[in-house]
Amino acid sequence: MDLDMSTFTLDTNPKIDASISNAPVYERIEKLVVLKNIKSDLFYFEEIHEVVCSNEFLDKYIEQGLAGLSFKKIDENYEYAPWDDF
């Protein structure tokens, strides 16, 4: 995640044991900007706790007629808000 271009709120009361990871915990990410230098077509996006893929991966997946995965576009409308459902 591009920290300078993204808009987010850090969780001040993380529900994850801090001894497990020293990575920041996000309460909300209103604007998620992906770093430009990512070389992998499929990777674990730590900030949103999801496996994500490139457009090239998605295009090949569709081209091959594969099934079993669902995709959600990370664009200007994407928002990470894991606690909104509670």
N, C-alpha and C positions, 0 to 999 in steps of 0.2 A: 504494500500500500504506500502510495506517495503521501507521506505525512504532511508535507507543505501544502499540497493541493487539495487534500481531503478535509472534510469537516466532520468532527467526531466529538463524543463525550466519553471520557474515561470513566470506568466504573469505580466509584469511591468505596464501595462495599462489595468487592468481588465474591462471588459464590464458589470460586475455585480456590483450592488451597494454594497459597502463594509459594509454598515450598516445592510444589510440583513443577512450576514454570515461573520464570521471571519475566515472561512476556507481558505486556500491558493487556488488561482486560477492558474491552469496549462495551459501554452500556448502550451506545447508539452510534451509528455511522450514518450521518445524513447525506453526505456526498462522498462516494468512494471513487478515488482515482487510482487506477492500477499503474504501477511502475512500468516504464517503457522498455526496460532492459531485460524483461523476462524471456528466457530462451526455451523454456519447456512448454509443450502443448497440453500437458496434463500435470497438475500439481495441487498440493494441499495449501489453501489460502488460510494461513494461521489466524489472521485478524477476524475472519468471519466463520472460522471452523467448518469449512466446506472444501470439497474437492472441486476445482474449477478447470476449465479447458479453454484453449484458444479457439478463435473462429475457424482456423484450419482444421482442428480436431473435429469440431461440430460438422463442418462441411463434409469431411471424409466419412464420418459416422452416418450421416444422411445418405451420402453417395453409395455406401456399402449396404444400405438397407437394414442396418442393425436396429435392434430393439432392446428395451430393458432399462434405459436411462432416461431421466427427465432433465431438462435444461431450463435455466432461468438467466436471462440476459443481465449482465452487469453493465448498466448504462447510466445516463444522468438521472434516471428515475429510480435506480436501485437504492434501497435503504436497508441497513442492517439494524434491526431493533428486536433482539431476542426476547425481551421481557414484555413486549406489547401484548402478547397473547394471554398473559396472566392477569 
